[in-house]
């Protein structure tokens, strides 16, 4: 069973995650031994005192496996994403901020042929979300770069953060702790990217996690 499962993982797991494959056999074997120790304890419950010295070491040594999976399941539970509230700025300001972000992205991330450094041809740029800090001194924006990949259209995540300078926004591209990847649809991008950030951070008091505005790798104001 363990060998079959390991082969299955080697086919299904993404190339970037293949380092986990050698440990899959150990994890599944540990889980099997953990379950077997419980089953044997129940079968020989009348003689538990006699079999306990044999079963207890197996139970203790392999017990971390189910707890590891339970912990992973807990960590991977969907984050609670708040419903969109009232805009803290006017519609006119929001539209101006979106236009400024798109212009900055095109000027700094695309060449004259609308091609990125990763050689993606961008056919359109949209702003999915602008999240403003409660004091309106910072914002975090999710950009959707719509790219052509042969005959296929893909939707890639990009970002801009802003810091208030007098009455204007100074824009920057985050240096880390972000997720840049491509999706098959805008809805998938929006759902997965928001899950990523709401799992890691509190955004304007959304959870007890550290506020996103304090992350120095996202909000480093250096060109």
C-alpha positions as CSV (number, residue, x, y, z in Angstrom):
1,X,0.0,0.0,0.0
2,X,2.8,2.4,0.9
3,X,4.7,1.8,-2.3
4,X,1.5,2.3,-4.4
5,X,0.8,5.5,-2.6
6,X,4.4,6.8,-3.1
7,X,4.1,6.1,-6.8
8,X,0.8,7.9,-6.9
9,X,2.4,10.9,-5.2
10,X,5.3,10.9,-7.7
11,X,2.8,11.4,-10.5
12,X,0.4,13.8,-8.8
13,X,2.8,16.1,-6.8
14,X,4.1,19.2,-8.7
15,X,7.7,19.2,-9.8
16,X,8.5,21.9,-7.3
17,X,7.3,19.7,-4.5
18,X,9.2,16.5,-5.4
19,X,11.5,16.8,-2.4
20,X,8.5,15.6,-0.3
21,X,8.2,12.3,-2.2
22,X,11.0,10.4,-0.4
23,X,9.2,11.2,2.9
24,X,5.8,10.1,1.7
25,X,6.6,6.4,2.3
26,X,7.8,7.1,5.8
27,X,4.7,9.2,6.6
28,X,2.3,6.6,5.3
29,X,4.1,3.7,7.0
30,X,4.1,5.6,10.3
31,X,0.4,6.2,10.0
32,X,-0.2,2.6,9.2
33,X,1.8,1.4,12.2
34,X,0.0,3.9,14.5
35,X,-3.4,2.6,13.4
36,X,-2.2,-1.0,13.7
37,X,-1.0,-0.5,17.2
38,X,-4.5,0.8,18.2
39,X,-6.2,-2.1,16.4
40,X,-4.0,-4.7,18.1
41,X,-4.6,-3.0,21.4
42,X,-8.4,-3.3,20.9
43,X,-8.1,-7.0,19.7
44,X,-6.0,-8.0,22.7
45,X,-7.7,-5.7,25.2
46,X,-8.2,-8.6,27.6
47,X,-4.5,-9.2,27.6
48,X,-3.5,-5.5,27.3
49,X,-1.0,-5.7,30.1
50,X,1.0,-8.4,28.2
51,X,1.0,-6.7,24.8
52,X,1.3,-3.1,26.1
53,X,5.2,-3.3,26.3
54,X,5.2,-4.1,22.6
55,X,2.5,-1.8,21.4
56,X,3.4,1.3,23.5
57,X,6.8,2.1,21.8
58,X,5.2,1.8,18.3
59,X,2.3,4.0,19.4
60,X,4.6,6.7,20.8
61,X,7.1,6.6,18.0
62,X,4.5,6.9,15.2
63,X,2.0,9.1,17.1
64,X,3.5,12.3,15.6
65,X,2.3,11.3,12.2
66,X,-1.5,11.6,12.7
67,X,-0.9,14.7,14.8
68,X,1.2,16.2,12.0
69,X,-1.6,15.6,9.5
70,X,-4.2,17.0,11.8
71,X,-2.0,20.1,12.3
72,X,-1.6,20.5,8.6
73,X,-5.3,20.1,8.0
74,X,-5.9,22.8,10.7
75,X,-3.3,25.1,9.0
76,X,-4.8,24.6,5.6
77,X,-8.4,25.4,6.6
78,X,-10.0,28.2,4.7
79,X,-9.3,31.6,6.0
80,X,-12.3,33.9,6.9
81,X,-12.3,36.6,4.3
82,X,-14.5,39.6,5.4
83,X,-17.2,40.9,3.1
84,X,-16.2,44.0,1.2
85,X,-17.1,47.0,3.3
86,X,-17.6,50.7,2.4
87,X,-14.8,52.2,0.4
88,X,-12.6,54.4,2.7
89,X,-12.0,56.8,-0.2
90,X,-14.3,58.2,-2.9
91,X,-15.0,56.3,-6.1
92,X,-13.2,59.0,-8.0
93,X,-10.1,58.6,-5.8
94,X,-10.3,54.8,-6.1
95,X,-10.4,55.0,-9.9
96,X,-7.4,57.4,-9.9
97,X,-5.5,55.0,-7.7
98,X,-6.2,52.1,-10.0
99,X,-5.1,54.1,-13.0
100,X,-1.9,55.1,-11.2
101,X,-1.1,51.5,-10.2
102,X,-1.7,50.2,-13.7
103,X,0.4,53.0,-15.2
104,X,3.3,52.3,-12.8
105,X,3.1,48.5,-13.5
106,X,3.2,49.0,-17.2
107,X,6.1,51.5,-17.0
108,X,8.3,49.4,-14.7
109,X,7.4,45.7,-15.4
110,X,6.7,45.7,-19.1
111,X,8.9,46.5,-22.1
112,X,7.7,48.4,-25.1
113,X,6.1,45.3,-26.5
114,X,4.2,44.6,-23.3
115,X,6.4,41.6,-22.4
116,X,7.5,40.8,-18.9
117,X,10.9,39.7,-17.7
118,X,9.5,36.2,-17.5
119,X,8.7,36.5,-21.3
120,X,4.9,36.6,-20.8
121,X,3.0,38.8,-23.3
122,X,0.5,40.9,-21.4
123,X,-2.7,41.7,-23.2
124,X,-4.5,43.5,-20.4
125,X,-3.9,44.7,-16.8
126,X,-6.7,45.0,-14.2
127,X,-6.8,45.9,-10.5
128,X,-8.7,43.2,-8.6
129,X,-8.4,44.8,-5.1
130,X,-7.0,47.8,-3.4
131,X,-6.9,47.4,0.4
132,X,-6.2,50.6,2.3
133,X,-4.9,50.8,5.9
134,X,-7.3,52.2,8.4
135,X,-5.3,55.5,8.7
136,X,-5.1,55.7,4.8
137,X,-1.3,56.0,4.9
138,X,-0.7,52.7,3.1
139,X,-2.4,50.5,0.6
140,X,-1.9,47.0,-0.8
141,X,-3.1,46.2,-4.3
142,X,-3.5,43.0,-6.2
143,X,-2.9,43.3,-10.0
144,X,-4.2,40.8,-12.5
145,X,-1.9,40.6,-15.5
146,X,-3.8,38.9,-18.3
147,X,-1.2,37.1,-20.4
148,X,-1.2,35.1,-23.6
149,X,0.5,31.7,-23.5
150,X,0.2,30.3,-27.0
151,X,-3.5,29.8,-27.6
152,X,-4.2,29.9,-23.9
153,X,-5.0,32.9,-21.7
154,X,-3.7,32.9,-18.2
155,X,-4.2,35.3,-15.3
156,X,-1.1,36.2,-13.3
157,X,-0.8,37.9,-9.9
158,X,1.2,41.0,-9.5
159,X,1.3,43.6,-6.7
160,X,1.8,47.3,-5.9
161,X,2.0,48.8,-2.4
162,X,1.6,52.5,-1.7
163,X,2.9,54.9,0.9
164,X,1.4,58.3,1.4
165,X,3.8,61.1,0.6
166,X,2.1,64.5,1.2
167,X,-1.1,64.2,-0.8
168,X,0.3,61.6,-3.3
169,X,1.0,57.9,-3.4
170,X,4.5,56.6,-3.7
171,X,4.3,53.2,-5.3
172,X,6.6,50.2,-4.8
173,X,6.7,46.5,-5.8
174,X,7.0,44.2,-2.7
175,X,10.4,42.5,-2.2
176,X,9.1,39.4,-0.6
177,X,6.3,37.4,1.2
178,X,4.1,37.5,-1.8
179,X,2.8,34.9,-4.2
180,X,3.4,35.5,-7.9
181,X,1.8,32.8,-10.0
182,X,-0.7,32.3,-12.8
183,X,-4.2,30.9,-12.8
184,X,-6.8,29.7,-15.3
185,X,-9.4,32.2,-14.3
186,X,-9.7,35.6,-12.5
187,X,-12.0,34.0,-9.9
188,X,-9.5,31.4,-9.0
189,X,-6.8,34.0,-8.8
190,X,-8.9,36.2,-6.5
191,X,-9.9,33.3,-4.2
192,X,-6.5,31.7,-3.9
193,X,-4.5,35.0,-3.5
194,X,-6.9,36.4,-0.9
195,X,-6.7,33.1,1.0
196,X,-2.9,33.3,0.9
197,X,-2.8,36.7,2.5
198,X,-5.6,36.3,5.0
199,X,-4.0,33.1,6.3
200,X,-0.7,34.8,6.9
201,X,-1.8,38.2,8.1
202,X,-4.4,40.3,9.8
203,X,-5.7,43.0,7.5
204,X,-7.1,45.9,9.3
205,X,-8.0,43.8,12.4
206,X,-9.4,40.7,10.5
207,X,-7.7,38.3,12.9
208,X,-5.1,38.0,15.7
209,X,-2.2,37.5,13.3
210,X,0.3,40.3,12.7
211,X,-1.0,43.1,10.6
212,X,0.1,43.0,7.0
213,X,1.2,46.7,7.2
214,X,4.0,45.7,9.6
215,X,5.7,43.3,7.1
216,X,8.9,44.9,6.1
217,X,9.3,42.6,3.1
218,X,6.0,43.8,1.6
219,X,6.3,47.4,2.7
220,X,9.9,48.3,1.9
221,X,9.9,51.8,0.4
222,X,13.0,51.6,-1.7
223,X,13.0,51.7,-5.5
